[in-house]
Amino acid sequence: MMLTVIGNTGSFPGPNSPASCYLLTGEDHEGRTWRVILDMGNGSLGVLQRQLNLEDIDA
């Protein structure tokens, strides 16, 4: 399991980082990769798209 910090500036985006957003990635026992977004803060969508295609998000 891997946790990627997308943004961490609190309740609103700063000049160099979006508001809090985390991407949790892990594999199940069958080898399928799951991607879950936690606390998708303001300004994080653009930065998130640098990490993965939006269609690849599971929850």
C-alpha positions in Angstrom: 0.0 0.0 0.0 1.3 3.5 -0.8 0.1 6.9 0.3 0.8 9.8 -2.1 0.3 13.4 -0.8 -1.3 15.4 -3.6 -1.7 18.6 -1.5 -1.3 19.6 2.2 -2.0 23.3 2.7 -5.1 23.0 4.9 -8.5 24.3 4.0 -7.5 26.4 0.9 -4.8 26.1 -1.7 -1.5 27.9 -1.4 0.8 29.3 -4.1 2.7 26.0 -4.5 0.3 23.3 -3.3 -3.4 22.5 -3.4 -5.5 21.9 -0.2 -5.3 18.5 1.5 -5.7 15.5 -0.9 -4.3 12.0 -0.6 -4.1 9.2 -3.1 -4.1 5.7 -1.6 -2.9 2.9 -3.9 -2.8 -0.8 -3.1 -3.2 -4.3 -4.6 -5.7 -6.9 -3.6 -4.9 -10.7 -3.3 -5.7 -11.2 -7.0 -3.2 -8.5 -8.1 -5.7 -5.8 -9.0 -4.5 -2.2 -8.2 -7.0 0.0 -6.4 -6.8 3.7 -6.2 -8.8 5.7 -3.6 -8.8 9.5 -3.2 -9.1 10.8 0.4 -10.1 14.4 1.4 -10.1 15.9 -2.2 -9.3 19.5 -1.3 -9.7 22.7 -3.4 -7.1 22.9 -6.2 -6.1 19.2 -6.1 -7.8 18.0 -9.3 -5.1 19.4 -11.6 -2.2 18.1 -9.5 -3.9 14.7 -9.2 -4.0 14.4 -13.0 -0.2 14.5 -13.0 -0.3 11.2 -11.0 -3.0 9.2 -12.9 -5.8 9.4 -15.3 -9.1 10.3 -13.6 -10.7 7.1 -15.1 -8.3 5.0 -13.0 -9.8 6.2 -9.7 -11.9 3.5 -7.9 -13.3 5.6 -5.0 
